[in-house]
Amino acid sequence: MCGRIGQPGSLTDQDQRTGRALADVATIGILAHRNLLHAELMTTQLQTALTSRIAIEQAKGALAQRQGISVAEAFAQLRAHARKNNLRLSDLAREVAEGTITNLDPLGAPATTTRTATAR
């Protein structure tokens, strides 16, 4: 087949069918690869969402317990603090759940932290 390419009228019907079949197989491979990449991306996004949700739930419980408030009030404080301080809710929640941040002002003012200063 390859030796006749470029010559007018040189491809037989069989050559053309073979070429189409190879192009079809290549297309199927490309589409399968694209679907695999999409599935991997979705898996990563769902895992990230689940991890964030777990941290938020833990932080709500920890904050509610520490301050003696409802879980709904704890979430409102987390959300207000994150918004006021331009923080991602999941990052703030992780720090609250880990105990790095121990108290949040109900109005979103800066948090009480247990961080220690490091010498430079």
Biopython code that builds the backbone (N, CA, C, O; Angstrom):
import numpy as np
from Bio.PDB.StructureBuilder import StructureBuilder

atoms = [
    (1, "MET", "N", (0.824, -1.190, 0.000)),
    (1, "MET", "CA", (0.000, 0.000, 0.000)),
    (1, "MET", "C", (0.867, 1.251, 0.000)),
    (1, "MET", "O", (0.600, 2.172, -0.772)),
    (2, "CYS", "N", (1.900, 1.315, 0.843)),
    (2, "CYS", "CA", (2.695, 2.526, 0.986)),
    (2, "CYS", "C", (3.478, 2.862, -0.279)),
    (2, "CYS", "O", (3.708, 4.040, -0.553)),
    (3, "GLY", "N", (3.888, 1.876, -1.048)),
    (3, "GLY", "CA", (4.682, 2.130, -2.237)),
    (3, "GLY", "C", (3.901, 2.816, -3.339)),
    (3, "GLY", "O", (4.504, 3.379, -4.253)),
    (4, "ARG", "N", (2.614, 2.789, -3.285)),
    (4, "ARG", "CA", (1.797, 3.378, -4.358)),
    (4, "ARG", "C", (1.200, 4.730, -3.987)),
    (4, "ARG", "O", (0.543, 5.355, -4.819)),
    (5, "ILE", "N", (1.408, 5.183, -2.786)),
    (5, "ILE", "CA", (0.817, 6.463, -2.380)),
    (5, "ILE", "C", (1.479, 7.584, -3.184)),
    (5, "ILE", "O", (2.694, 7.582, -3.382)),
    (6, "GLY", "N", (0.684, 8.521, -3.634)),
    (6, "GLY", "CA", (1.183, 9.658, -4.389)),
    (6, "GLY", "C", (1.028, 9.503, -5.881)),
    (6, "GLY", "O", (1.151, 10.478, -6.622)),
    (7, "GLN", "N", (0.767, 8.325, -6.324)),
    (7, "GLN", "CA", (0.549, 8.121, -7.757)),
    (7, "GLN", "C", (-0.951, 8.207, -8.024)),
    (7, "GLN", "O", (-1.742, 7.564, -7.334)),
    (8, "PRO", "N", (-1.342, 8.993, -9.015)),
    (8, "PRO", "CA", (-2.773, 9.149, -9.301)),
    (8, "PRO", "C", (-3.436, 7.801, -9.561)),
    (8, "PRO", "O", (-2.959, 6.989, -10.354)),
    (9, "GLY", "N", (-4.570, 7.589, -8.855)),
    (9, "GLY", "CA", (-5.346, 6.373, -9.042)),
    (9, "GLY", "C", (-4.668, 5.121, -8.550)),
    (9, "GLY", "O", (-5.043, 4.014, -8.936)),
    (10, "SER", "N", (-3.666, 5.285, -7.694)),
    (10, "SER", "CA", (-2.872, 4.123, -7.286)),
    (10, "SER", "C", (-3.483, 3.330, -6.134)),
    (10, "SER", "O", (-3.104, 2.176, -5.931)),
    (11, "LEU", "N", (-4.412, 3.904, -5.375)),
    (11, "LEU", "CA", (-4.992, 3.179, -4.245)),
    (11, "LEU", "C", (-6.179, 2.347, -4.714)),
    (11, "LEU", "O", (-7.128, 2.863, -5.305)),
    (12, "THR", "N", (-6.107, 1.086, -4.445)),
    (12, "THR", "CA", (-7.212, 0.195, -4.802)),
    (12, "THR", "C", (-8.310, 0.343, -3.763)),
    (12, "THR", "O", (-8.118, 0.988, -2.732)),
    (13, "ASP", "N", (-9.444, -0.249, -4.035)),
    (13, "ASP", "CA", (-10.540, -0.241, -3.064)),
    (13, "ASP", "C", (-10.086, -0.886, -1.754)),
    (13, "ASP", "O", (-10.428, -0.409, -0.672)),
    (14, "GLN", "N", (-9.333, -1.948, -1.853)),
    (14, "GLN", "CA", (-8.828, -2.630, -0.657)),
    (14, "GLN", "C", (-7.897, -1.709, 0.133)),
    (14, "GLN", "O", (-7.965, -1.671, 1.362)),
    (15, "ASP", "N", (-7.024, -0.963, -0.564)),
    (15, "ASP", "CA", (-6.132, -0.013, 0.101)),
    (15, "ASP", "C", (-6.944, 1.052, 0.837)),
    (15, "ASP", "O", (-6.622, 1.413, 1.969)),
    (16, "GLN", "N", (-7.991, 1.549, 0.194)),
    (16, "GLN", "CA", (-8.822, 2.585, 0.806)),
    (16, "GLN", "C", (-9.560, 2.042, 2.034)),
    (16, "GLN", "O", (-9.654, 2.733, 3.049)),
    (17, "ARG", "N", (-10.078, 0.829, 1.954)),
    (17, "ARG", "CA", (-10.756, 0.216, 3.105)),
    (17, "ARG", "C", (-9.773, 0.007, 4.256)),
    (17, "ARG", "O", (-10.105, 0.236, 5.419)),
    (18, "THR", "N", (-8.573, -0.427, 3.920)),
    (18, "THR", "CA", (-7.553, -0.635, 4.953)),
    (18, "THR", "C", (-7.201, 0.702, 5.618)),
    (18, "THR", "O", (-7.068, 0.781, 6.839)),
    (19, "GLY", "N", (-7.056, 1.731, 4.815)),
    (19, "GLY", "CA", (-6.752, 3.065, 5.355)),
    (19, "GLY", "C", (-7.856, 3.569, 6.276)),
    (19, "GLY", "O", (-7.583, 4.111, 7.347)),
    (20, "ARG", "N", (-9.105, 3.388, 5.851)),
    (20, "ARG", "CA", (-10.235, 3.798, 6.679)),
    (20, "ARG", "C", (-10.270, 2.991, 7.984)),
    (20, "ARG", "O", (-10.536, 3.543, 9.051)),
    (21, "ALA", "N", (-10.003, 1.702, 7.893)),
    (21, "ALA", "CA", (-10.009, 0.849, 9.085)),
    (21, "ALA", "C", (-8.935, 1.296, 10.079)),
    (21, "ALA", "O", (-9.179, 1.351, 11.284)),
    (22, "LEU", "N", (-7.749, 1.613, 9.565)),
    (22, "LEU", "CA", (-6.675, 2.090, 10.439)),
    (22, "LEU", "C", (-7.034, 3.434, 11.076)),
    (22, "LEU", "O", (-6.760, 3.661, 12.255)),
    (23, "ALA", "N", (-7.648, 4.319, 10.292)),
    (23, "ALA", "CA", (-8.076, 5.610, 10.833)),
    (23, "ALA", "C", (-9.149, 5.415, 11.906)),
    (23, "ALA", "O", (-9.146, 6.110, 12.922)),
    (24, "ASP", "N", (-10.065, 4.470, 11.680)),
    (24, "ASP", "CA", (-11.110, 4.186, 12.669)),
    (24, "ASP", "C", (-10.517, 3.658, 13.969)),
    (24, "ASP", "O", (-10.931, 4.059, 15.057)),
    (25, "VAL", "N", (-9.542, 2.752, 13.850)),
    (25, "VAL", "CA", (-8.897, 2.195, 15.042)),
    (25, "VAL", "C", (-8.171, 3.306, 15.800)),
    (25, "VAL", "O", (-8.233, 3.354, 17.029)),
    (26, "ALA", "N", (-7.490, 4.191, 15.090)),
    (26, "ALA", "CA", (-6.787, 5.306, 15.740)),
    (26, "ALA", "C", (-7.784, 6.221, 16.453)),
    (26, "ALA", "O", (-7.528, 6.671, 17.570)),
    (27, "THR", "N", (-8.909, 6.492, 15.813)),
    (27, "THR", "CA", (-9.940, 7.341, 16.416)),
    (27, "THR", "C", (-10.487, 6.706, 17.689)),
    (27, "THR", "O", (-10.665, 7.389, 18.697)),
    (28, "ILE", "N", (-10.752, 5.415, 17.649)),
    (28, "ILE", "CA", (-11.256, 4.712, 18.831)),
    (28, "ILE", "C", (-10.241, 4.794, 19.970)),
    (28, "ILE", "O", (-10.611, 5.003, 21.125)),
    (29, "GLY", "N", (-8.966, 4.630, 19.641)),
    (29, "GLY", "CA", (-7.923, 4.725, 20.663)),
    (29, "GLY", "C", (-7.860, 6.107, 21.285)),
    (29, "GLY", "O", (-7.713, 6.242, 22.500)),
    (30, "ILE", "N", (-7.971, 7.129, 20.457)),
    (30, "ILE", "CA", (-7.938, 8.515, 20.959)),
    (30, "ILE", "C", (-9.140, 8.777, 21.862)),
    (30, "ILE", "O", (-8.994, 9.365, 22.934)),
    (31, "LEU", "N", (-10.321, 8.346, 21.439)),
    (31, "LEU", "CA", (-11.520, 8.553, 22.249)),
    (31, "LEU", "C", (-11.455, 7.784, 23.567)),
    (31, "LEU", "O", (-11.869, 8.296, 24.607)),
    (32, "ALA", "N", (-10.942, 6.569, 23.526)),
    (32, "ALA", "CA", (-10.814, 5.784, 24.751)),
    (32, "ALA", "C", (-9.848, 6.460, 25.722)),
    (32, "ALA", "O", (-10.101, 6.503, 26.926)),
    (33, "HIS", "N", (-8.755, 6.980, 25.201)),
    (33, "HIS", "CA", (-7.783, 7.691, 26.037)),
    (33, "HIS", "C", (-8.414, 8.941, 26.654)),
    (33, "HIS", "O", (-8.216, 9.221, 27.836)),
    (34, "ARG", "N", (-9.161, 9.678, 25.864)),
    (34, "ARG", "CA", (-9.841, 10.891, 26.355)),
    (34, "ARG", "C", (-10.822, 10.528, 27.466)),
    (34, "ARG", "O", (-10.898, 11.224, 28.479)),
    (35, "ASN", "N", (-11.575, 9.437, 27.280)),
    (35, "ASN", "CA", (-12.522, 9.013, 28.309)),
    (35, "ASN", "C", (-11.809, 8.607, 29.593)),
    (35, "ASN", "O", (-12.291, 8.890, 30.690)),
    (36, "LEU", "N", (-10.673, 7.949, 29.461)),
    (36, "LEU", "CA", (-9.891, 7.550, 30.627)),
    (36, "LEU", "C", (-9.394, 8.781, 31.386)),
    (36, "LEU", "O", (-9.477, 8.829, 32.613)),
    (37, "LEU", "N", (-8.882, 9.767, 30.663)),
    (37, "LEU", "CA", (-8.418, 10.996, 31.308)),
    (37, "LEU", "C", (-9.557, 11.705, 32.024)),
    (37, "LEU", "O", (-9.382, 12.216, 33.130)),
    (38, "HIS", "N", (-10.726, 11.734, 31.389)),
    (38, "HIS", "CA", (-11.893, 12.380, 31.997)),
    (38, "HIS", "C", (-12.295, 11.640, 33.278)),
    (38, "HIS", "O", (-12.606, 12.274, 34.286)),
    (39, "ALA", "N", (-12.291, 10.314, 33.243)),
    (39, "ALA", "CA", (-12.648, 9.527, 34.427)),
    (39, "ALA", "C", (-11.651, 9.763, 35.557)),
    (39, "ALA", "O", (-12.048, 9.868, 36.718)),
    (40, "GLU", "N", (-10.364, 9.846, 35.232)),
    (40, "GLU", "CA", (-9.349, 10.109, 36.253)),
    (40, "GLU", "C", (-9.542, 11.495, 36.864)),
    (40, "GLU", "O", (-9.405, 11.667, 38.075)),
    (41, "LEU", "N", (-9.858, 12.477, 36.030)),
    (41, "LEU", "CA", (-10.099, 13.835, 36.525)),
    (41, "LEU", "C", (-11.310, 13.855, 37.455)),
    (41, "LEU", "O", (-11.269, 14.472, 38.520)),
    (42, "MET", "N", (-12.375, 13.190, 37.057)),
    (42, "MET", "CA", (-13.579, 13.139, 37.891)),
    (42, "MET", "C", (-13.288, 12.455, 39.226)),
    (42, "MET", "O", (-13.765, 12.905, 40.267)),
    (43, "THR", "N", (-12.522, 11.389, 39.205)),
    (43, "THR", "CA", (-12.165, 10.680, 40.430)),
    (43, "THR", "C", (-11.385, 11.594, 41.369)),
    (43, "THR", "O", (-11.643, 11.628, 42.573)),
    (44, "THR", "N", (-10.438, 12.328, 40.813)),
    (44, "THR", "CA", (-9.639, 13.259, 41.616)),
    (44, "THR", "C", (-10.521, 14.355, 42.212)),
    (44, "THR", "O", (-10.393, 14.680, 43.392)),
    (45, "GLN", "N", (-11.407, 14.919, 41.410)),
    (45, "GLN", "CA", (-12.286, 15.984, 41.895)),
    (45, "GLN", "C", (-13.225, 15.481, 42.983)),
    (45, "GLN", "O", (-13.451, 16.171, 43.977)),
    (46, "LEU", "N", (-13.770, 14.289, 42.802)),
    (46, "LEU", "CA", (-14.671, 13.732, 43.813)),
    (46, "LEU", "C", (-13.934, 13.417, 45.104)),
    (46, "LEU", "O", (-14.471, 13.631, 46.191)),
    (47, "GLN", "N", (-12.714, 12.912, 44.999)),
    (47, "GLN", "CA", (-11.930, 12.627, 46.197)),
    (47, "GLN", "C", (-11.606, 13.908, 46.946)),
    (47, "GLN", "O", (-11.670, 13.944, 48.174)),
    (48, "THR", "N", (-11.257, 14.962, 46.213)),
    (48, "THR", "CA", (-10.969, 16.251, 46.841)),
    (48, "THR", "C", (-12.207, 16.796, 47.542)),
    (48, "THR", "O", (-12.117, 17.298, 48.662)),
    (49, "ALA", "N", (-13.363, 16.700, 46.887)),
    (49, "ALA", "CA", (-14.607, 17.172, 47.488)),
    (49, "ALA", "C", (-14.936, 16.393, 48.758)),
    (49, "ALA", "O", (-15.358, 16.976, 49.757)),
    (50, "LEU", "N", (-14.744, 15.085, 48.720)),
    (50, "LEU", "CA", (-15.023, 14.257, 49.891)),
    (50, "LEU", "C", (-14.078, 14.602, 51.035)),
    (50, "LEU", "O", (-14.504, 14.717, 52.184)),
    (51, "THR", "N", (-12.814, 14.765, 50.728)),
    (51, "THR", "CA", (-11.829, 15.117, 51.754)),
    (51, "THR", "C", (-12.166, 16.464, 52.383)),
    (51, "THR", "O", (-12.086, 16.623, 53.601)),
    (52, "SER", "N", (-12.543, 17.432, 51.548)),
    (52, "SER", "CA", (-12.919, 18.753, 52.061)),
    (52, "SER", "C", (-14.157, 18.658, 52.942)),
    (52, "SER", "O", (-14.225, 19.276, 54.004)),
    (53, "ARG", "N", (-15.127, 17.883, 52.494)),
    (53, "ARG", "CA", (-16.371, 17.742, 53.248)),
    (53, "ARG", "C", (-16.106, 17.102, 54.614)),
    (53, "ARG", "O", (-16.702, 17.504, 55.614)),
    (54, "ILE", "N", (-15.231, 16.127, 54.657)),
    (54, "ILE", "CA", (-14.892, 15.477, 55.927)),
    (54, "ILE", "C", (-14.253, 16.489, 56.876)),
    (54, "ILE", "O", (-14.605, 16.550, 58.054)),
    (55, "ALA", "N", (-13.312, 17.285, 56.358)),
    (55, "ALA", "CA", (-12.646, 18.299, 57.190)),
    (55, "ALA", "C", (-13.657, 19.314, 57.714)),
    (55, "ALA", "O", (-13.589, 19.715, 58.876)),
    (56, "ILE", "N", (-14.589, 19.728, 56.870)),
    (56, "ILE", "CA", (-15.602, 20.708, 57.285)),
    (56, "ILE", "C", (-16.490, 20.122, 58.383)),
    (56, "ILE", "O", (-16.782, 20.795, 59.371)),
    (57, "GLU", "N", (-16.918, 18.873, 58.213)),
    (57, "GLU", "CA", (-17.758, 18.230, 59.234)),
    (57, "GLU", "C", (-17.000, 18.100, 60.554)),
    (57, "GLU", "O", (-17.571, 18.338, 61.618)),
    (58, "GLN", "N", (-15.728, 17.726, 60.499)),
    (58, "GLN", "CA", (-14.928, 17.603, 61.720)),
    (58, "GLN", "C", (-14.773, 18.965, 62.392)),
    (58, "GLN", "O", (-14.876, 19.074, 63.614)),
    (59, "ALA", "N", (-14.529, 19.987, 61.602)),
    (59, "ALA", "CA", (-14.351, 21.332, 62.154)),
    (59, "ALA", "C", (-15.644, 21.839, 62.786)),
    (59, "ALA", "O", (-15.619, 22.459, 63.849)),
    (60, "LYS", "N", (-16.763, 21.576, 62.138)),
    (60, "LYS", "CA", (-18.055, 21.982, 62.713)),
    (60, "LYS", "C", (-18.250, 21.344, 64.085)),
    (60, "LYS", "O", (-18.649, 22.008, 65.041)),
    (61, "GLY", "N", (-17.964, 20.054, 64.165)),
    (61, "GLY", "CA", (-18.123, 19.361, 65.443)),
    (61, "GLY", "C", (-17.166, 19.872, 66.503)),
    (61, "GLY", "O", (-17.560, 20.086, 67.649)),
    (62, "ALA", "N", (-15.908, 20.070, 66.124)),
    (62, "ALA", "CA", (-14.908, 20.551, 67.084)),
    (62, "ALA", "C", (-15.256, 21.949, 67.585)),
    (62, "ALA", "O", (-15.181, 22.224, 68.782)),
    (63, "LEU", "N", (-15.632, 22.817, 66.672)),
    (63, "LEU", "CA", (-15.973, 24.194, 67.040)),
    (63, "LEU", "C", (-17.231, 24.222, 67.903)),
    (63, "LEU", "O", (-17.290, 24.959, 68.887)),
    (64, "ALA", "N", (-18.221, 23.439, 67.549)),
    (64, "ALA", "CA", (-19.460, 23.384, 68.327)),
    (64, "ALA", "C", (-19.169, 22.903, 69.752)),
    (64, "ALA", "O", (-19.706, 23.444, 70.718)),
    (65, "GLN", "N", (-18.324, 21.896, 69.872)),
    (65, "GLN", "CA", (-17.981, 21.352, 71.191)),
    (65, "GLN", "C", (-17.185, 22.363, 72.010)),
    (65, "GLN", "O", (-17.470, 22.570, 73.189)),
    (66, "ARG", "N", (-16.191, 22.993, 71.390)),
    (66, "ARG", "CA", (-15.338, 23.951, 72.105)),
    (66, "ARG", "C", (-16.123, 25.158, 72.592)),
    (66, "ARG", "O", (-15.892, 25.652, 73.695)),
    (67, "GLN", "N", (-17.055, 25.632, 71.766)),
    (67, "GLN", "CA", (-17.758, 26.869, 72.102)),
    (67, "GLN", "C", (-19.146, 26.630, 72.695)),
    (67, "GLN", "O", (-19.817, 27.578, 73.104)),
    (68, "GLY", "N", (-19.575, 25.381, 72.743)),
    (68, "GLY", "CA", (-20.891, 25.085, 73.294)),
    (68, "GLY", "C", (-22.020, 25.654, 72.452)),
    (68, "GLY", "O", (-23.010, 26.157, 72.982)),
    (69, "ILE", "N", (-21.862, 25.570, 71.131)),
    (69, "ILE", "CA", (-22.878, 26.091, 70.209)),
    (69, "ILE", "C", (-23.382, 24.953, 69.330)),
    (69, "ILE", "O", (-22.841, 23.848, 69.361)),
    (70, "SER", "N", (-24.409, 25.228, 68.554)),
    (70, "SER", "CA", (-24.932, 24.206, 67.649)),
    (70, "SER", "C", (-23.993, 24.023, 66.455)),
    (70, "SER", "O", (-23.161, 24.879, 66.156)),
    (71, "VAL", "N", (-24.151, 22.896, 65.794)),
    (71, "VAL", "CA", (-23.346, 22.621, 64.603)),
    (71, "VAL", "C", (-23.657, 23.644, 63.507)),
    (71, "VAL", "O", (-22.765, 24.055, 62.765)),
    (72, "ALA", "N", (-24.914, 24.049, 63.413)),
    (72, "ALA", "CA", (-25.289, 25.060, 62.416)),
    (72, "ALA", "C", (-24.604, 26.392, 62.708)),
    (72, "ALA", "O", (-24.137, 27.069, 61.791)),
    (73, "GLU", "N", (-24.546, 26.766, 63.987)),
    (73, "GLU", "CA", (-23.859, 28.007, 64.357)),
    (73, "GLU", "C", (-22.357, 27.893, 64.087)),
    (73, "GLU", "O", (-21.723, 28.856, 63.656)),
    (74, "ALA", "N", (-21.802, 26.723, 64.341)),
    (74, "ALA", "CA", (-20.382, 26.509, 64.077)),
    (74, "ALA", "C", (-20.092, 26.669, 62.590)),
    (74, "ALA", "O", (-19.101, 27.294, 62.214)),
    (75, "PHE", "N", (-20.946, 26.112, 61.748)),
    (75, "PHE", "CA", (-20.753, 26.250, 60.306)),
    (75, "PHE", "C", (-20.876, 27.709, 59.881)),
    (75, "PHE", "O", (-20.112, 28.175, 59.036)),
    (76, "ALA", "N", (-21.830, 28.428, 60.457)),
    (76, "ALA", "CA", (-21.989, 29.853, 60.121)),
    (76, "ALA", "C", (-20.724, 30.627, 60.489)),
    (76, "ALA", "O", (-20.297, 31.511, 59.747)),
    (77, "GLN", "N", (-20.126, 30.297, 61.630)),
    (77, "GLN", "CA", (-18.883, 30.961, 62.034)),
    (77, "GLN", "C", (-17.742, 30.621, 61.081)),
    (77, "GLN", "O", (-16.979, 31.497, 60.674)),
    (78, "LEU", "N", (-17.634, 29.346, 60.731)),
    (78, "LEU", "CA", (-16.588, 28.935, 59.785)),
    (78, "LEU", "C", (-16.734, 29.693, 58.470)),
    (78, "LEU", "O", (-15.767, 30.255, 57.954)),
    (79, "ARG", "N", (-17.936, 29.702, 57.942)),
    (79, "ARG", "CA", (-18.188, 30.353, 56.659)),
    (79, "ARG", "C", (-17.903, 31.851, 56.737)),
    (79, "ARG", "O", (-17.252, 32.408, 55.853)),
    (80, "ALA", "N", (-18.393, 32.507, 57.804)),
    (80, "ALA", "CA", (-18.170, 33.948, 57.960)),
    (80, "ALA", "C", (-16.685, 34.266, 58.083)),
    (80, "ALA", "O", (-16.192, 35.221, 57.482)),
    (81, "HIS", "N", (-15.983, 33.464, 58.859)),
    (81, "HIS", "CA", (-14.544, 33.697, 59.043)),
    (81, "HIS", "C", (-13.782, 33.502, 57.730)),
    (81, "HIS", "O", (-12.905, 34.295, 57.387)),
    (82, "ALA", "N", (-14.123, 32.459, 57.016)),
    (82, "ALA", "CA", (-13.456, 32.196, 55.733)),
    (82, "ALA", "C", (-13.704, 33.336, 54.754)),
    (82, "ALA", "O", (-12.778, 33.793, 54.083)),
    (83, "ARG", "N", (-14.933, 33.791, 54.671)),
    (83, "ARG", "CA", (-15.262, 34.885, 53.746)),
    (83, "ARG", "C", (-14.572, 36.185, 54.134)),
    (83, "ARG", "O", (-13.981, 36.864, 53.293)),
    (84, "LYS", "N", (-14.654, 36.523, 55.415)),
    (84, "LYS", "CA", (-14.084, 37.791, 55.871)),
    (84, "LYS", "C", (-12.568, 37.831, 55.692)),
    (84, "LYS", "O", (-11.995, 38.886, 55.422)),
    (85, "ASN", "N", (-11.924, 36.671, 55.847)),
    (85, "ASN", "CA", (-10.461, 36.608, 55.768)),
    (85, "ASN", "C", (-9.956, 36.040, 54.444)),
    (85, "ASN", "O", (-8.774, 35.726, 54.300)),
    (86, "ASN", "N", (-10.866, 35.914, 53.482)),
    (86, "ASN", "CA", (-10.514, 35.448, 52.136)),
    (86, "ASN", "C", (-9.757, 34.118, 52.176)),
    (86, "ASN", "O", (-8.700, 33.967, 51.564)),
    (87, "LEU", "N", (-10.329, 33.152, 52.915)),
    (87, "LEU", "CA", (-9.739, 31.829, 53.047)),
    (87, "LEU", "C", (-10.647, 30.794, 52.395)),
    (87, "LEU", "O", (-11.862, 30.983, 52.320)),
    (88, "ARG", "N", (-10.060, 29.715, 51.929)),
    (88, "ARG", "CA", (-10.875, 28.595, 51.456)),
    (88, "ARG", "C", (-11.468, 27.916, 52.679)),
    (88, "ARG", "O", (-10.763, 27.652, 53.652)),
    (89, "LEU", "N", (-12.759, 27.636, 52.630)),
    (89, "LEU", "CA", (-13.443, 27.013, 53.754)),
    (89, "LEU", "C", (-12.780, 25.700, 54.146)),
    (89, "LEU", "O", (-12.628, 25.410, 55.332)),
    (90, "SER", "N", (-12.390, 24.912, 53.166)),
    (90, "SER", "CA", (-11.775, 23.615, 53.473)),
    (90, "SER", "C", (-10.432, 23.785, 54.174)),
    (90, "SER", "O", (-10.107, 22.995, 55.060)),
    (91, "ASP", "N", (-9.645, 24.789, 53.805)),
    (91, "ASP", "CA", (-8.358, 25.024, 54.473)),
    (91, "ASP", "C", (-8.569, 25.458, 55.921)),
    (91, "ASP", "O", (-7.903, 24.966, 56.832)),
    (92, "LEU", "N", (-9.500, 26.380, 56.120)),
    (92, "LEU", "CA", (-9.820, 26.836, 57.473)),
    (92, "LEU", "C", (-10.333, 25.666, 58.306)),
    (92, "LEU", "O", (-9.923, 25.493, 59.454)),
    (93, "ALA", "N", (-11.216, 24.876, 57.742)),
    (93, "ALA", "CA", (-11.787, 23.737, 58.458)),
    (93, "ALA", "C", (-10.700, 22.757, 58.872)),
    (93, "ALA", "O", (-10.732, 22.229, 59.984)),
    (94, "ARG", "N", (-9.744, 22.510, 57.997)),
    (94, "ARG", "CA", (-8.662, 21.589, 58.314)),
    (94, "ARG", "C", (-7.874, 22.093, 59.532)),
    (94, "ARG", "O", (-7.525, 21.316, 60.421)),
    (95, "GLU", "N", (-7.605, 23.387, 59.558)),
    (95, "GLU", "CA", (-6.856, 23.947, 60.685)),
    (95, "GLU", "C", (-7.655, 23.894, 61.979)),
    (95, "GLU", "O", (-7.098, 23.624, 63.043)),
    (96, "VAL", "N", (-8.953, 24.148, 61.894)),
    (96, "VAL", "CA", (-9.803, 24.066, 63.089)),
    (96, "VAL", "C", (-9.871, 22.621, 63.577)),
    (96, "VAL", "O", (-9.750, 22.361, 64.774)),
    (97, "ALA", "N", (-10.061, 21.696, 62.666)),
    (97, "ALA", "CA", (-10.158, 20.273, 63.032)),
    (97, "ALA", "C", (-8.846, 19.763, 63.642)),
    (97, "ALA", "O", (-8.864, 18.945, 64.561)),
    (98, "GLU", "N", (-7.718, 20.246, 63.130)),
    (98, "GLU", "CA", (-6.409, 19.822, 63.640)),
    (98, "GLU", "C", (-6.048, 20.512, 64.947)),
    (98, "GLU", "O", (-5.097, 20.108, 65.617)),
    (99, "GLY", "N", (-6.796, 21.552, 65.318)),
    (99, "GLY", "CA", (-6.526, 22.279, 66.551)),
    (99, "GLY", "C", (-5.554, 23.422, 66.389)),
    (99, "GLY", "O", (-5.187, 24.066, 67.372)),
    (100, "THR", "N", (-5.125, 23.690, 65.159)),
    (100, "THR", "CA", (-4.228, 24.817, 64.916)),
    (100, "THR", "C", (-4.937, 26.130, 65.207)),
    (100, "THR", "O", (-4.342, 27.058, 65.755)),
    (101, "ILE", "N", (-6.199, 26.201, 64.841)),
    (101, "ILE", "CA", (-7.055, 27.342, 65.179)),
    (101, "ILE", "C", (-8.072, 26.818, 66.178)),
    (101, "ILE", "O", (-8.791, 25.858, 65.902)),
    (102, "THR", "N", (-8.126, 27.458, 67.346)),
    (102, "THR", "CA", (-8.980, 26.938, 68.408)),
    (102, "THR", "C", (-10.298, 27.686, 68.569)),
    (102, "THR", "O", (-11.262, 27.122, 69.086)),
    (103, "ASN", "N", (-10.359, 28.911, 68.148)),
    (103, "ASN", "CA", (-11.568, 29.698, 68.341)),
    (103, "ASN", "C", (-11.775, 30.659, 67.190)),
    (103, "ASN", "O", (-10.818, 31.241, 66.678)),
    (104, "LEU", "N", (-13.006, 30.823, 66.789)),
    (104, "LEU", "CA", (-13.352, 31.789, 65.752)),
    (104, "LEU", "C", (-14.304, 32.804, 66.337)),
    (104, "LEU", "O", (-15.210, 32.453, 67.094)),
    (105, "ASP", "N", (-14.107, 34.043, 65.995)),
    (105, "ASP", "CA", (-15.051, 35.083, 66.398)),
    (105, "ASP", "C", (-16.332, 34.881, 65.602)),
    (105, "ASP", "O", (-16.265, 34.663, 64.392)),
    (106, "PRO", "N", (-17.488, 34.946, 66.234)),
    (106, "PRO", "CA", (-18.751, 34.737, 65.522)),
    (106, "PRO", "C", (-18.946, 35.685, 64.338)),
    (106, "PRO", "O", (-19.699, 35.373, 63.416)),
    (107, "LEU", "N", (-18.287, 36.821, 64.356)),
    (107, "LEU", "CA", (-18.447, 37.776, 63.265)),
    (107, "LEU", "C", (-17.342, 37.663, 62.225)),
    (107, "LEU", "O", (-17.275, 38.472, 61.300)),
    (108, "GLY", "N", (-16.490, 36.683, 62.368)),
    (108, "GLY", "CA", (-15.459, 36.448, 61.366)),
    (108, "GLY", "C", (-14.156, 37.178, 61.606)),
    (108, "GLY", "O", (-13.311, 37.242, 60.714)),
    (109, "ALA", "N", (-13.974, 37.734, 62.807)),
    (109, "ALA", "CA", (-12.723, 38.426, 63.113)),
    (109, "ALA", "C", (-11.575, 37.414, 63.151)),
    (109, "ALA", "O", (-11.821, 36.207, 63.157)),
    (110, "PRO", "N", (-10.334, 37.885, 63.178)),
    (110, "PRO", "CA", (-9.202, 36.953, 63.201)),
    (110, "PRO", "C", (-9.340, 35.914, 64.308)),
    (110, "PRO", "O", (-9.865, 36.190, 65.386)),
    (111, "ALA", "N", (-8.859, 34.723, 64.012)),
    (111, "ALA", "CA", (-9.017, 33.569, 64.902)),
    (111, "ALA", "C", (-7.963, 33.540, 65.985)),
    (111, "ALA", "O", (-6.893, 34.134, 65.856)),
    (112, "THR", "N", (-8.291, 32.831, 67.062)),
    (112, "THR", "CA", (-7.323, 32.516, 68.090)),
    (112, "THR", "C", (-6.576, 31.285, 67.617)),
    (112, "THR", "O", (-7.183, 30.256, 67.321)),
    (113, "THR", "N", (-5.262, 31.391, 67.548)),
    (113, "THR", "CA", (-4.480, 30.253, 67.059)),
    (113, "THR", "C", (-3.568, 29.720, 68.133)),
    (113, "THR", "O", (-3.293, 30.384, 69.133)),
    (114, "THR", "N", (-3.105, 28.512, 67.908)),
    (114, "THR", "CA", (-2.131, 27.918, 68.838)),
    (114, "THR", "C", (-0.768, 27.828, 68.159)),
    (114, "THR", "O", (0.119, 27.110, 68.621)),
    (115, "ARG", "N", (-0.612, 28.556, 67.066)),
    (115, "ARG", "CA", (0.665, 28.555, 66.358)),
    (115, "ARG", "C", (1.729, 29.227, 67.199)),
    (115, "ARG", "O", (1.445, 30.179, 67.924)),
    (116, "THR", "N", (2.939, 28.739, 67.105)),
    (116, "THR", "CA", (4.050, 29.365, 67.812)),
    (116, "THR", "C", (4.964, 29.993, 66.777)),
    (116, "THR", "O", (5.135, 29.471, 65.676)),
    (117, "ALA", "N", (5.544, 31.110, 67.146)),
    (117, "ALA", "CA", (6.451, 31.805, 66.227)),
    (117, "ALA", "C", (7.745, 31.010, 66.116)),
    (117, "ALA", "O", (8.234, 30.449, 67.096)),
    (118, "THR", "N", (8.281, 30.974, 64.925)),
    (118, "THR", "CA", (9.552, 30.273, 64.709)),
    (118, "THR", "C", (10.647, 31.300, 64.548)),
    (118, "THR", "O", (10.451, 32.341, 63.922)),
    (119, "ALA", "N", (11.810, 31.002, 65.119)),
    (119, "ALA", "CA", (12.953, 31.918, 65.023)),
    (119, "ALA", "C", (13.539, 31.840, 63.626)),
    (119, "ALA", "O", (13.570, 30.781, 63.000)),
    (120, "ARG", "N", (14.005, 32.993, 63.152)),
    (120, "ARG", "CA", (14.629, 33.035, 61.815)),
    (120, "ARG", "C", (16.082, 33.298, 61.928)),
    (120, "ARG", "O", (16.776, 33.369, 60.914)),
]
sb = StructureBuilder()
sb.init_structure("model")
sb.init_model(0)
sb.init_chain("A")
sb.init_seg("    ")
for serial, (resi, resn, name, xyz) in enumerate(atoms, 1):
    if name == "N":
        sb.init_residue(resn, " ", resi, " ")
    sb.init_atom(name, np.array(xyz, "f"), 0.0, 1.0, " ", f" {name:<3s}", serial, name[0])
structure = sb.get_structure()
